[in-house]
């Protein structure tokens, strides 16, 4: 993807072409015009949040609500004003007392699954404002226009601000994606949190992980299930506040162990 196309992707102006990296190859998808918001689309967003009072305000402010039906913020034991600010910002707020990224995501899925009118597409993103909510249309476009089952927003293909990812994160993503390619034949460049799936296809994955292995479990199971998937370039900035994972030695070690364990766990599992 050229520099001009990346800049166009971020600004929301017309994109002459969008590079999609599929499980087997990269291919160029031509867009005659940028898709505008469509309130009939049932796209819901799930955002796990643990003490993100400063960032959640910006996330909700930048969310393209002409594309999104409902934003679900899952409070994961916050002790600050995350709940109050998320509610004030128009989000549906759920409480998940069991600590863990996966627990929070599963709570959001359970809520949407039990709705009378389930979403067609579910989008996940982090609450720390490192992701760019305004890029959501680009993340869901391959599902809407090319019938993809899953789309990963790749920070490796996009522009990353300095200090937005720690060296151990960059190396961990590199190692994990290569292990996935080795064992599953699926070509990914990132395990990024910003992603979209057809809701029915997400339910078929029967997600189980409750902590650090959530994202990689999803990608491994999608690869084993022969899902149609691709990556789109997304930009990434330095988060607001300190990371609960890579901001500590313990969190980094546990996350690395869980990711590698999860990749190996499903190699021979049917």
Number of C-alpha atoms within 10 A of each C-alpha: 14 10 10 10 17 19 15 14 25 18 12 15 13 14 21 15 16 21 19 20 22 19 18 14 10 13 12 11 14 11 14 10 11 15 17 10 13 13 12 10 15 17 24 22 25 26 26 28 28 23 20 25 22 17 21 26 20 16 23 22 13 14 17 16 17 13 21 22 16 18 23 24 30 30 25 24 18 18 12 13 13 26 27 11 19 25 16 12 16 15 20 16 22 18 17 21 13 14 15 19 23 20 21 28 25 21 22 28 19 12 12 20 15 9 9 7 9 16 19 14 23 26 24 22 23 23 27 26 23 22 23 19 22 19 21 24 20 21 26 26 19 22 20 15 11 12 12 19 22 27 27 30 29 25 24 21 18 19 16 16 13 10 10 14 18 13 11 13 17 13 11 19 21 16 16 20 20 18 17 21 18 11 14 16 14 23 22 24 21 24 25 20 20 25 22 27 23 21 22 15 17 19 13 11 16 10 17 13 20 16 19 21 22 23 22 24 21 18 24 24 20 20 19 16 12 12 15 17 26 26 26 25 24 26 21 23 18 17 18 16 14 12 11 12 16 19 12 11 10 12 15 17 13 15 19 21 13 17 22 17 12 18 21 15 12 15 14 7 7 5
